[in-house]
Amino acid sequence: MNNQYQTPFRRRSSAADFRNTARAALKNRWVLAICAFVLACLLGMSAGSVSFSNKEDTSSTPGNSVTEEVLQQYRNHMFAISALMEEGNFSDAVGYAVENVIGVAALIGMLIATLFAFGYAIFVGSPTTVGYHRFNLDLIDGKSELSVGTLFYGFKHCYFKSIGVHLLVELIQFAVNVVAAVGLAISVAFLFGMPVIGALMLLGVLVLYVVASIVITYRYALCNFILAEYPQLGVMDVLRNSASLMKGNKFRLFCLNFSFFGWILLAACCTCGLGLLVVSPYAYAANAAFYYEITGHDTAKDVEFPSVNPDDYFPEL
């Protein structure tokens, strides 16, 4: 135990405590918080620390689906034209190409738009996400000069690091997706010869995939907060410290995020989604309060970050 920062025992805050802290911080600042959230979304902000379920399989995201459809239809057109030319029907091949040139151009346009959206999310959305987390830290910290201009914090202080953190987390999730895809393929193969074993394997792979995705999501849930507060840290240091801080805290953060589930349903069903403009800033502020607690901002301000010693962050536990 590091006695230098020893303080009286204090119980761990619950989800209700974090929500109370968020509401207190948002008092008289709701309009500013909503404006910051909307602008951050327009700039391509990713989910960041707020996650209500496991991350989606990147192989089935809308962007990838569009890309696969574009490539498949393009290949079909090329095969059809090649077949006509091999048969000697050059006039038919030219006519087919002319008839489908508009469709091919549209498909190529869709592909370009998809690639642009991916690049925008990486090169603009990543630093914006860090900036929005910095905004929420300032909000919880009670800073008087709170501005939506904080959203551009990541562009100025840790642009390439924010991109690196985003890509590494996505790469880790992608590796899990690949392993899951291999497991699913093996399970399906067993279904034909040994249905019972194949079904059990399929169920096991699906369960393990969901659990692994949730663990990864919450293991690195604090990366944007850490980078927003300590932009001088390296990419790997950010990931390691998020993993260290989240040891024993993953379920707590999950419970906090899940506590907003009712509000999300109410906002989605009763306000046609407009209520999410209020619920989302509320949830992000509560996550910032969670980060402040587990890093012991009010009990260990003199600790040099980063540290892998849990006593440095919350010495009374």
N, C-alpha and C positions, 0 to 999 in steps of 0.2 A: 504493500500500500504506500502510495506516495503521500506522506504526511504534510508536504509543503502546501498542498491545496485542500487539506482536510476541512470539511464543513459539516454541520449537523445533518442528520439524515433527513431526506425529503422523499416523499413517495413519488413514484413515477406518474407522470401525467397520463390521463386517459384521453380517449378520442373526444369526449365532451370538453375536457380542459383545452385541448388544442382548438376546438371550434370556438370556445369562448374567447380565447386569445385572438383568434382571427376576427371575430365580430368586433371586439374592442378596437383592434387596429384599423378595421374598415369603417368605423364610425366617422361620419362626415366625409368619407373618402370613397364612397361607393361609386360615384360617377367617374372619378379618376381611375379607379381600379377596373371598371368595366371598359372604359376607353382604352386602357393599356392592354387588356386582354384581347379586345377586338383587333387592335393594331398588330399585336403579336401574332394572332392567327392569320391575318392578311399577309404578314411577312414570312409565313411558313413555319411557325413554331411547332415543334414536335410535342409529344405528350409529356416529356420531362419526368418529373417525380410523381405526377398524378397518374395512377394506373388502377383501373377498377377491375381489370381482368388480365389474363395472360396476353402477351403480344401476339399479334396475328402471324401466321406462317407467311413469310415473305414471298413464298412461291405462289400464294393465292391472293396477293394484294391486287386491287384494281389496276394499278399501273402495270404490273407484270402480266396480268390477264390481257390487257389491251395490247401489250407488246407481242405476246405469243399469238394473239389473233391476227395482228397485222402481218407478222412474219409468215404465218401459216397461209393466209389468203394470198400473200405475195408469191409464195412458193407454188401455190395451186395455179395461179395465172401463168407463171413461168413454165411450169410443167405442161400446161395445156398448149401454150404457144410452141414449145419445143416439140411436142408430139405432132402438131400440125405441120411443122417444118420438116420433120423427119419423114412424114408421109408424102411430102412433096406438095402439100397444099399451101403454097406460099401466100396466095391471095387470101385464103381463109385465115391464115396466121396473122397477116397484116390487119384484116378486118376485125379479128378478135382483139388484137392489141389496141386498135383505135377505139373499139367499143368499151374497153375496160380501162382506158388510160385515165379517165376521170376517177374511177374507183381506186386504181392503183395510186394515183396522186393523193387521194384522200387518205388512203391507208398510210402512205409514207408521211403525210402531214400529221396523222395521229401518232405515229412512231416518234417523230421529231418532238411533238408536244409532250409525249410521255417522258422522253429523255430530258427535255427542258424542265419539266416538273420535278424530276428526280434531282437534277442539278440544283434547282432553286431550293429544294428542301435541304440539301446538303450545305450549299455555300451561302445561303441567306438564312434558312431556317435554323441551322445549328447555332450561330452566334446570337440570333434573336432569342432563342430559347434560354441561353445563358443570361442575356440581358433581362428577360422577363423574370427569371429567378432572382436576379439582383434587385429588381424592382420590389419583389415580395419580401426579400430580406430587409430592405429599407423600410417597407411598410410595417413589418413586425417590429423593427427596431425603433419605430416611432419618429423617424426623421421628419422634420418640419418641411424641408424642401424636397418634396416628392414629385417626380416628373416622369411623363411617358418617354422623355428623352433617354431615360435609363435603359430602355430597350436596346439601344445601340451600344451599350457598354461592351458587349462581347466583340463587336467589330473593332473597337479601339484597343482593348486590353488582351484579348486571347482568341483572336479570329481563327488562326490555324489550329490551335489547341482544341477549340470547340468542335471543329470539323473532325479532328483526329479522335476525340472521345466518342463522337456520334458514330463514326465509321467503325471503330473498334467494337463498340457495343453491338452494332448491327452485324458485324462479322461473327461475333460470338453466337448471336442468335441464329445466324445463317448456318453455322456449323452444327448447331443443335437440330435445325431443320433438315440438314442433309442426313444426319445420323437417323433421325426419325423416318425420313423417306426410305432409307435403306431397310430399316426395321419393318416398315409397313410392306415393302415389296417382298421381303422374306416371309412375312406373316401371310400375305395373300397367296404366295406360292404353296405354303403349307395347307391352306384352306382346301385346295383341290385334292391332295392326297390324304391328309389327316385333318378333317374339318374341326374337331374338338380342340386339338393342339393349336391349329391355326387361329381359331377364334380367340383362344386364351392369349396367344402371342399378340394378336391384333389389339386386344383390349389392354394388355400390359404396355405395349408401345405407346398407345394413345394416352394412357394415364401418366406414364413417365415423361412423355413429351409436354403435357400440360404442366406437370409439376416443375420440370426443368425450366420451362419458359417463365413461369411465375417467379421461380427462384432467381433467375437471371435478371428479370425486370426489377425486383426489389433489391437484389444485391448491388446493382448500380443505379439505384433510384436517386442517390444524393450527388451524383457526378456534377450535375449542372449547378447545384447549390455550392459545392466545394469550389468549382472553377470560378463561379461568380464572386466568391469571397476571397479566394486565393489564386488569382490568375497567373501568378508566377510559378505555380506547380507544373510539372510535366504531365503529359497525358497518362502515362502508366501510374504515376503517383496519385492522380485523381481517381483512377479506377481502384487502386489498392486501398486508398483511404475510404472510399465509399463502401467497399467490401468489409473493411475493418469496422467501420461505424455501424453497419447494418447487422453485424453478428448479434443475434438475440433480439433484433428489433424489426425483422421482416414482418412478423405476424402483427406487431403493433401498428406498423404503417398500413398493412393490408386492412386491419380493422378500422383505422382512421378513414381510409379511402372508401371502404364499404359502407361506412356510416352515412355517406352522401348518396347512397344508391336510391333511397326513397325520394330524396329531393330531385334527383336526376329524372326518375320516372314521372314525378309530378310535373316537372318543368317540360318534359318531352310530350306528355299526354295532354296537359291542361293549357299550355301556352304555345303549342306548336313549335316547341324548341327554343322560343325566345327567352324562357326562364333560365336556360343554360348560361346566358350572358351574366346572370347574377350568381348562379350556383358555382360555375367554374372558377371565377376569381376568389370566391369564398373557400373553395377546396384548395386552391394553390396557396392561399394565405395560411390555411391550417397546416399544410405540408411544410411551409417555412417555419411555423411555430414548432413543429415536430423536429426539424433540423436544429433549431436553436436549442431545444432541450437536450437532445442526445449529444450535442457537441459541447454542452455545459458552458454556454456563453456567459451565464451569470454566476458561475462558480469557479471558472478556471481561465479567466481572461489573459493571464500571463503565460499560459502554456504556448510554446512555440509549435505551430502547426507545420507539417503533419506529425502525428504521433500514433504509434500502433498500440500504445498502452491505454486500455480503457479507463484506468484511474485518472488519466490526465483530462479526460472529457467529462467524467461523472464520478468524482472521487468518493462521494458518500455511499455508493452502492457496492 
